[in-house]
């Protein structure tokens, strides 16, 4: 994913400045949303682990 960000930024920087900026923002937003989703999944998993011994 990071390679896509770098490649699109470098290749489009010289010709289409706005398009390169759009791709960089889009990739950064995508990476951020993936990081947030991963954190949410991790929190849910740890919550389930904490509840399991109490129910047994």
Number of C-alpha atoms within 10 A of each C-alpha: 10 9 8 12 16 11 14 17 19 12 12 15 14 9 10 11 12 11 14 20 15 13 16 18 13 13 17 15 12 13 14 12 12 12 11 12 12 11 12 11 11 11 12 11 11 10 11 10 11 11 10 9 8 7 6 5
